[in-house]
Amino acid sequence: MKEFVLGIDVGGTSAKFGLVNIIGDVFHEGVVPTTGTTNVNEVLKPIHDAISKVLSQNSDYRLVAAGIGAPNGNYYTGTIEHAPNLGWGDFVDFTQEFKKYFDVPSILTNDANAAAIGEKVFGGAKDMNDFIVFTLGTGLGSGIMVNGKIVYGYSGFAGELGHVTVNPKGRFCACGRRGCLETYVSATGIKRTVYKLLADYTEDSVLRRVSYDDLNAKMITEAASNNDFIAIKAFEYTGKILGIKLADTVVHTSPQAIFLFGGLVNAGKYLFEPAVKYMEKTMFKAFRGTVKLLPSSLMDKNAAVLGAAALAWDEIDK
């Protein structure tokens, strides 16, 4: 009998899922849109239907547990609370709803915490006990590992670095506050930056011919690689803000490395060079030169799915 856990990565645009064995091989991956959904059942039912079909077609498969990574996911309670990029309400008892569809134990954590666990178990942080993972997607998530353990804090929500303040009078955030880091450093944030720059500058840019709704991080990266003035400026601005906030973050836990995961990371030097420059420039002197800024080694995989699965395997071992 082949044993698997179900790893689910809930995001603001979609929920990715897959069956994962104990060595990190992912089988039967799938995606369910979350955009436009109004409750968790609109996501859980199609996942259940897809996994049930796989299990019925493979009699030697056995599902033993599930791990879920979700924005504002609380490890202690199994709930998703006040997630700004999901339209499911302020309080969702995810693991309780999960029981209606799957008769296996489930454990939930913040999606970026799941990505950090994935990086530790299957990625570039295998030999590290102190590191941070930033997920740059629709929003900005972060998972902090100290002494080999994820930091949850008293309330279960420690490490929400996407909602540290860049500018108290800055951009409005979906969380209801202003100037949050994710409104500047995320796929959504860089789109907002591009449109601000298009208004401020008169230089020609291929991005002028793309509507806001159609624009995405991949287009901005491609434009930058073709020496597009606006795209390069957008990454310089994004990288600068990221670097300054990374420097602030380092003083709290003194990580060995910070890993970046998500579509923006594909921009390579256009993002990393300004980020490293301003991280080192604004860093407290005692920490300068001690922290590596690295792309996730799981970029060709789904770090959050693997991380959620790793969390589930860990709970089974306990």
C-alpha positions as CSV (number, residue, x, y, z in Angstrom):
1,M,0.0,0.0,0.0
2,K,1.4,3.4,-1.0
3,E,0.7,6.1,1.6
4,F,0.2,9.7,0.7
5,V,-0.7,13.0,2.4
6,L,-2.8,15.6,0.7
7,G,-1.0,19.0,0.5
8,I,-3.2,22.0,-0.2
9,D,-1.9,25.6,-0.9
10,V,-4.7,28.1,-0.6
11,G,-3.9,31.4,-2.4
12,G,-5.8,34.6,-3.3
13,T,-6.1,33.4,-6.9
14,S,-6.2,29.6,-6.7
15,A,-5.8,26.6,-4.4
16,K,-3.2,24.1,-5.6
17,F,-3.2,20.6,-4.3
18,G,-1.4,17.3,-4.7
19,L,-0.8,13.9,-3.2
20,V,2.7,13.7,-1.7
21,N,4.7,10.7,-0.5
22,I,7.1,10.8,2.4
23,I,10.1,11.6,0.3
24,G,8.5,14.6,-1.4
25,D,7.3,13.2,-4.7
26,V,4.1,15.0,-5.8
27,F,1.4,13.0,-7.6
28,H,-1.8,14.1,-9.2
29,E,-1.5,17.8,-8.9
30,G,-4.5,20.1,-9.5
31,V,-5.7,23.7,-9.3
32,V,-9.0,25.1,-8.2
33,P,-9.7,28.9,-8.6
34,T,-10.4,30.9,-5.4
35,T,-11.1,34.2,-7.2
36,G,-14.8,34.9,-7.0
37,T,-15.6,32.1,-4.5
38,T,-17.7,33.1,-1.5
39,N,-17.2,30.1,0.8
40,V,-14.6,27.4,1.4
41,N,-16.9,24.6,0.2
42,E,-16.6,25.9,-3.4
43,V,-12.9,25.0,-3.1
44,L,-13.1,21.8,-1.0
45,K,-15.7,20.0,-3.0
46,P,-13.8,20.1,-6.3
47,I,-10.6,19.1,-4.5
48,H,-12.5,16.2,-2.9
49,D,-13.9,15.1,-6.2
50,A,-10.5,15.1,-7.9
51,I,-8.8,13.2,-5.1
52,S,-11.6,10.7,-4.7
53,K,-11.3,9.9,-8.4
54,V,-7.6,9.3,-8.1
55,L,-8.0,7.0,-5.1
56,S,-10.8,5.1,-6.8
57,Q,-8.6,4.5,-9.8
58,N,-5.6,3.4,-7.7
59,S,-6.5,0.8,-5.2
60,D,-3.0,0.7,-3.7
61,Y,-3.1,4.4,-2.7
62,R,-4.0,5.3,0.8
63,L,-4.6,8.8,2.0
64,V,-3.4,9.1,5.7
65,A,-3.5,12.8,6.4
66,A,-3.7,16.3,5.0
67,G,-1.7,19.5,5.4
68,I,-3.0,22.9,4.4
69,G,-1.2,26.2,3.9
70,A,-3.5,29.2,3.8
71,P,-3.3,33.0,4.2
72,N,-3.9,34.0,7.8
73,G,-4.1,30.3,8.7
74,N,-3.9,29.6,12.4
75,Y,-1.9,26.5,13.3
76,Y,-3.4,26.4,16.8
77,T,-7.1,26.5,15.8
78,G,-7.2,25.3,12.2
79,T,-9.0,28.5,11.2
80,I,-8.4,31.1,8.5
81,E,-9.0,34.5,10.0
82,H,-9.4,37.9,8.3
83,A,-7.6,36.8,5.1
84,P,-7.6,40.0,3.0
85,N,-7.4,38.2,-0.4
86,L,-10.1,35.7,0.2
87,G,-13.9,36.3,0.0
88,W,-14.9,33.7,2.5
89,G,-15.7,35.9,5.5
90,D,-13.6,36.9,8.5
91,F,-13.6,33.5,10.2
92,V,-13.4,30.2,8.4
93,D,-13.1,26.9,10.4
94,F,-11.2,25.2,7.6
95,T,-10.2,22.0,9.3
96,Q,-13.8,21.5,10.6
97,E,-15.2,22.0,7.1
98,F,-12.5,19.7,5.7
99,K,-13.8,16.8,7.9
100,K,-17.1,16.9,5.8
101,Y,-15.1,15.8,2.8
102,F,-12.1,13.7,4.0
103,D,-12.0,11.2,6.9
104,V,-8.3,11.8,7.7
105,P,-6.5,14.1,10.2
106,S,-5.7,17.5,9.0
107,I,-3.4,20.3,10.1
108,L,-3.4,23.9,8.8
109,T,-0.8,26.7,9.0
110,N,-0.1,30.0,7.3
111,D,0.8,29.4,3.6
112,A,4.2,31.0,3.9
113,N,4.9,28.9,7.0
114,A,4.1,25.9,4.8
115,A,6.5,27.2,2.2
116,A,9.2,27.6,4.8
117,I,8.7,24.0,6.0
118,G,8.9,22.9,2.4
119,E,12.2,24.7,2.0
120,K,13.5,23.1,5.1
121,V,12.5,19.5,4.3
122,F,12.8,19.4,0.6
123,G,14.7,22.6,-0.5
124,G,17.7,24.8,0.0
125,A,17.4,25.1,3.8
126,K,17.9,21.5,4.6
127,D,21.1,22.3,6.5
128,M,19.8,25.5,8.1
129,N,17.9,26.1,11.3
130,D,17.5,29.8,11.1
131,F,16.0,31.3,7.9
132,I,13.0,33.2,6.5
133,V,10.9,32.5,3.4
134,F,9.1,35.4,1.7
135,T,6.4,34.3,-0.8
136,L,5.8,37.0,-3.4
137,G,2.4,36.2,-4.9
138,T,-1.0,38.1,-5.0
139,G,0.1,39.3,-1.6
140,L,3.3,38.9,0.5
141,G,3.6,36.1,3.0
142,S,6.5,35.1,5.2
143,G,7.5,32.1,7.3
144,I,10.2,32.4,10.0
145,M,12.2,29.5,11.3
146,V,14.3,29.8,14.4
147,N,16.3,27.0,15.9
148,G,14.7,24.6,13.5
149,K,11.1,25.5,14.5
150,I,8.5,27.7,12.8
151,V,7.6,30.8,14.8
152,Y,3.9,30.9,15.5
153,G,3.9,33.2,18.5
154,Y,1.2,33.5,21.2
155,S,-1.8,34.0,18.9
156,G,-0.6,31.7,16.0
157,F,-0.1,34.6,13.6
158,A,3.5,35.5,14.1
159,G,5.5,36.5,11.0
160,E,2.9,38.4,9.0
161,L,5.6,40.6,7.5
162,G,3.5,41.5,4.5
163,H,1.7,43.8,6.9
164,V,4.6,45.7,8.4
165,T,4.3,49.4,7.4
166,V,6.3,51.0,4.6
167,N,4.4,54.3,4.7
168,P,1.5,55.1,7.2
169,K,0.0,57.3,4.5
170,G,0.8,55.0,1.6
171,R,-1.2,52.6,-0.5
172,F,-4.5,51.2,0.7
173,C,-4.2,47.5,1.6
174,A,-6.9,44.8,1.3
175,C,-6.4,44.3,5.1
176,G,-7.9,47.7,5.8
177,R,-4.7,49.5,6.7
178,R,-2.4,51.7,4.6
179,G,1.1,51.4,3.4
180,C,1.6,47.6,4.1
181,L,4.7,46.0,2.6
182,E,2.6,43.7,0.3
183,T,1.0,46.7,-1.4
184,Y,4.5,47.5,-2.8
185,V,6.3,44.1,-2.9
186,S,4.0,41.5,-4.5
187,A,2.6,40.8,-7.9
188,T,-0.2,43.2,-7.2
189,G,2.2,45.7,-5.7
190,I,4.5,45.9,-8.7
191,K,1.5,46.4,-11.0
192,R,0.5,49.4,-8.9
193,T,4.0,50.7,-9.1
194,V,4.1,50.3,-12.9
195,Y,0.9,52.4,-13.3
196,K,2.3,55.1,-11.0
197,L,5.5,55.2,-13.1
198,L,3.5,55.4,-16.3
199,A,1.8,58.4,-15.0
200,D,5.0,60.1,-13.8
201,Y,7.2,59.5,-16.8
202,T,6.8,60.1,-20.5
203,E,9.2,57.4,-21.7
204,D,7.8,54.9,-24.2
205,S,7.1,51.5,-22.7
206,V,5.4,48.3,-24.0
207,L,3.5,48.3,-20.7
208,R,1.5,51.4,-21.8
209,R,-0.4,49.2,-24.1
210,V,-1.5,46.7,-21.5
211,S,-4.6,47.2,-19.3
212,Y,-4.2,47.0,-15.6
213,D,-6.3,43.8,-15.4
214,D,-4.2,42.1,-18.1
215,L,-0.9,43.1,-16.7
216,N,1.1,40.5,-14.7
217,A,4.5,40.1,-13.2
218,K,5.7,37.9,-16.1
219,M,5.0,40.7,-18.5
220,I,6.9,43.2,-16.4
221,T,9.9,40.8,-16.1
222,E,9.9,40.3,-19.9
223,A,9.8,44.1,-20.5
224,A,12.7,44.6,-18.1
225,S,14.8,42.0,-19.9
226,N,14.2,44.0,-23.1
227,N,15.5,47.1,-21.3
228,D,12.1,48.7,-20.9
229,F,12.6,51.9,-18.8
230,I,9.4,51.6,-16.8
231,A,9.8,47.9,-16.0
232,I,13.4,48.4,-14.8
233,K,12.3,51.4,-12.7
234,A,9.5,49.3,-11.2
235,F,11.9,46.6,-10.1
236,E,14.4,49.1,-8.7
237,Y,11.7,50.6,-6.6
238,T,10.2,47.3,-5.5
239,G,13.7,45.9,-4.7
240,K,14.6,49.0,-2.7
241,I,11.6,48.7,-0.5
242,L,12.1,45.0,-0.1
243,G,15.7,45.4,0.8
244,I,15.0,48.0,3.5
245,K,12.4,45.9,5.1
246,L,14.6,42.8,4.9
247,A,17.2,44.7,6.8
248,D,14.6,45.6,9.5
249,T,13.6,41.9,9.7
250,V,17.1,40.6,10.1
251,V,17.6,42.3,13.5
252,H,14.8,40.2,15.0
253,T,16.0,36.7,14.3
254,S,19.5,36.9,12.7
255,P,18.7,34.4,9.9
256,Q,21.4,32.6,8.0
257,A,19.5,33.1,4.8
258,I,16.3,34.7,3.4
259,F,14.6,32.8,0.5
260,L,12.3,34.5,-2.0
261,F,9.6,32.4,-3.6
262,G,7.0,33.4,-6.3
263,G,6.6,34.8,-9.7
264,L,8.6,38.0,-9.0
265,V,11.7,36.0,-8.3
266,N,11.9,35.1,-12.0
267,A,13.0,38.7,-12.5
268,G,16.4,37.6,-11.2
269,K,18.9,40.5,-11.1
270,Y,16.3,43.2,-11.7
271,L,14.8,42.4,-8.2
272,F,17.8,40.8,-6.4
273,E,20.4,43.5,-7.1
274,P,18.5,46.5,-5.6
275,A,17.2,44.3,-2.8
276,V,20.7,43.2,-1.8
277,K,22.0,46.7,-2.2
278,Y,19.5,48.3,0.1
279,M,19.4,45.4,2.5
280,E,23.2,45.8,3.1
281,K,23.1,49.6,3.0
282,T,20.4,49.9,5.7
283,M,21.4,46.9,7.8
284,F,22.5,47.3,11.4
285,K,26.3,47.0,11.1
286,A,26.5,43.9,13.3
287,F,24.6,41.9,10.7
288,R,26.1,43.2,7.5
289,G,27.5,40.4,5.3
290,T,25.9,37.6,7.5
291,V,22.7,37.0,5.6
292,K,22.3,35.4,2.1
293,L,19.4,36.5,-0.1
294,L,18.5,33.5,-2.2
295,P,15.8,32.3,-4.6
296,S,13.9,29.3,-3.4
297,S,15.3,26.1,-4.7
298,L,11.7,24.8,-5.0
299,M,10.8,27.4,-7.7
300,D,10.2,24.5,-10.2
301,K,7.9,22.8,-7.7
302,N,5.1,24.0,-5.4
303,A,6.9,24.8,-2.2
304,A,3.7,25.5,-0.3
305,V,2.1,22.2,-1.4
306,L,5.3,20.4,-0.4
307,G,5.5,22.3,2.9
308,A,1.9,21.6,3.8
309,A,2.5,18.0,3.1
310,A,5.7,18.0,5.2
311,L,3.7,19.5,8.0
312,A,1.2,16.6,7.7
313,W,4.0,14.0,7.7
314,D,5.5,15.7,10.8
315,E,2.2,15.5,12.6
316,I,1.9,11.8,11.8
317,D,5.4,11.2,13.2
318,K,4.3,13.0,16.5
